[in-house]
């Protein structure tokens, strides 16, 4: 495949990601989890750069008429897979075709799209993203997608392989580095990896010093290596940066963890009592319950 064609495919993919995952009029930097990384394959790119590639979906190319027709039909019909099936063998095994087939689902909703496809890729979907990677291993998104899949299926050795490839392609991408830090911290039984997690998140802080989520995550990584007093500085910075807006409860739980290890039980209770004020993902309930029980055992 020619370099020019590879470039066209990559730009189309990033524009599709932009359409699916990001509203440029909203800036919720503090809420960053596994979904948002797909919007920032090239972390220093902004939406104005991406919008210029809309011409690829509007312009007709002599040799690409049917391909552009396919993408437009797919886009205009809620990204559903059934609109791609009749084009199945039209262009052979291009990594763009495999990519858009992989991220298509019948009746998918835009708001939960990336949740499903970063956390719940099935075997058929994995087959197509692996094809895309094989056809173009130098495209950053493919490595990002694959390490996301393998990490959440606890195949850490494979996840790490694709992390390394992603960092080879973009060594200072803070979104990739942050998720790599999570991989290190998820293998907490190897103490040295907790220090690797903190070291990796420190690089993220250097790149994104005034982004709320990066400060909260760095504070969490400091907690893991018992630097509780230092961690509190970053949780407090998170509060200052969010200015009481659009907060999630997770950083307040992590702040409570710092206080409980510093035996400042009154402040632990003050943090836990903020539960109703901010959005609370229920899969963190067990963390909250454990903190609450520990506090009651130690204090009240």
N, C-alpha and C positions, 0 to 999 in steps of 0.2 A: 504494500500500500504506500502511495506517495506521501511525502512529508506534508504537502499542501492539503491532501485529503484528510490525513490524520488531524491536522490543525482545525479544519472545518468541523470534523466530528466532535472534537473536544469543545469547541466553542458552542456547538449546538447542545451538547450535553450540559454545559454550565448554564446556558440560557434556560434549558428545561428545568434544571435544579432551582434556578432563581424563580421561575414561574410557579413551581410547586411549593416551595418552602418559605419564601421570603416576601414580605410586604415592605418595600423600602420606606414607606411612610411611618412605620413603627420601629422604635428602637428600644428593644427590651434586652439590652446587653447583659443584665444581671441574671436573666433566666437562660442558662445555657446548659443543656444536657446532651444526650446522644443525638438529638434531632438536628441541632443547629449546625453541626460540623459540616453537613452536606451543602450548606450555603456558602461555605468558605473554603472550597478546595484550594483556591489560591487566596491566602488569608488577607493579603493587602489589597485585594480587588474590591471595588465598590459597585453599587448597582448601576450607576451611569455607564460604566464600562460594559456591563453585561447587556444593557438595553440596546446597545448598538448592534448586537447580533440578532435582533429581531428581524433584520433584513433577510437573514437566511431562511426564515419561515415565510417570508412574503415574496421573495424574488424567485422567479422560475429559472432553473438551470436546464439546459437542453438534455443533458444526460441524467438529470436528477428529477425530472418532473414528477415521476411516480413516487419517488422517495419523499420529496417535499409534500406531495399530496398526502402520503401516509402520515407524516408527522403532524400536518395540519388537522387531518381527520381525527387522529388520536388525541391531539390537544383539545379540539373543540367538542369532543365527546367524553370529557371527564377522565381522560387518560386510561380508558378501559381496554383491556387486552383483546377483546373480540374484534376491535377495529384494525388490529395488526395481523390477524391470522391469515387473511387472504394475500398478504404481502410476504408470507413466511419465507419463500425461497427466491424472492424477486432479486435480492441483492447479494445472495450468498451469505457467508458468515462474516459480516462486518461487525466490529465491536460496538458500533453505534446501534445497530439493529438488536444485538443481544442485550445491550444496556436498556433500551426502551422497552423491550419485551419483558425483561426482568422486573422493571419497576411498575409494570402495568398490573392492574387487578380489577376484576369485575366490580363495578359499583363502589370503587374506593372513594373515600372522602378526603378532601385535601388536608383537613386539620389533623387527621390521624395517620396520614400517609407515611411519614418518615418513622413514626413509632413502629408501624407494622414492618417496614422494610429495613430498619436497622436492628430490630429486636426479634422479628418473627419471619425471617427469610426461610422458606421451606426448601426441600431438596431440589425441586424443579427450578426454583429461582436461583439457588446457588449454582446449579449447572450452567445457567446463562451468564451469571456474573463471572464465573471462572473462565468461560469461553471468552468473554470480553477482555479479561486480564491476559489470557494467553495470546490474544490477537494484538494487544497493545499494553504490555507490562509497564510502559513508561507514562501511563496516564494516572495522575494522582488519585482520582476518585475511585478507581478500581481497587487500589490498595486500601484506601480508607474503608470502603464497603466491606472488603474481605476481613480486615482485622476487626471491624465492628461485629461481624457475624461470628467469627471464631472466638472472640473474647467473651461474648455473651452466651456462648455454648461451652465455655470453660475449656477450650482447646488453646491453652495459652502459648504453647510452642509455635503453633501456626499463626496465631494472632501476632506474636512478636516478629515473625518473619515478615509479615506485611507491614507492620509498623516500621521496620528497618527500611523497607523499600520506599515507603511514603516519605520518610525522613531523608533518604538519599535524593528523592526528587524535590523536596522542599524542606531543608534542614531546620529552618527557623519558623516553621508553621506552629503558632501557639496552640491551635486547636488540636493538632496531632500530638504535640508534646503533652498537653493536658490529659488527653485520653491515655497516652502512654504512662503517665503518672498513676492513673487509675489502675492500669494493668499491674504495675509494680506493687501498688498498695493492696490489690486484691490477693496477692501471694504473700500475705502478712506473716506466714510461718517462717519465711526467710527474712530475718531481721534486716540484713543488709539491703534488701529491696525497699524497705520503708525509707531508708536514707536516700536511695536512688529516686524514690517518688518525690521526696522533698527537694532534692537537687533539680529534678526535672521541672517541678512546679515553680522553682525559683527562676528558671529561665522564662517561664510564662509571665511571671510578674514583671520581669525586666522588659518584656515585649509589650505587655498590656498592664501598665502600672495603675491605671485609673479605671479599670473595668471591674464592676462589683463582683461578678462571679469568680474572677481570677483571685481576688483577695480572699474570698470565702474559702475557695478550694486550697489556697496556700495555707491558710489558717488551719484547715483540717489536716493537711499533711504535716504541719508542725506538731499538732496534737499527737500524731502517730509516733513521733520520735521524742515525746515527753517534753517538748518545749512549750509548755502551756502559757506562760506569761507572754512570750513572744507571739504566740498564736492569737491572744486576745487583741493585740494591736491591729491585726488584719481583720478580725471580725468587727471591730469598731470602725475600721475604715470602710468596710462593706456597708455599715449603717449610714455613715456619712455620705457615701457615694450614692446610695439609693434614696436618700432624703425622705425616708418614710413612704416611698411609693413602690408599688408592684413587688413587694417582698415575698419571698418564700420562707417557710419556717425552718428549713434545714440549717441555715447558718446560725440561727438562735439555739438550736439543739447542740450544734458543735461548740458554740460558745459556752453553753451549760456544761458540756463535757470538760472544758478547760477549767471552769470554776470548781467542779466537783473534785478534780484531782488536786486543786489548790486549797481544798477544804473550806471554800467560801460558800457555805450551803444556802445562805439567804439569797445570794445572787443566782445560784442555780435555780431556786424556786421562782425567782422573778423572771428568768428567761423561759422556763417551762410554762409559766402562766400566760405567756404571749401566744400560746397555741392558736387561739381563736382569731387572732388579729391578722394572720397572714396565711397564704395558701399552704396547705399541708398535704403532700403526696402520701397516700395511705400506706405505701410500701415502706415508709419510714416509721410506722407505728411501733414496730418492735423495738426500734432504737429509743423512741420516747418512753415506752413502757419500762425498758431496762433502766433508763436514767431515773425515772420516777421511783421505781422500786429501790434502786440503790440509795437514792436520797432519803426515802422513808426509813430504810434500814439504818442510815447514818445519823439522820436528824429527825424529820417528821414528814 
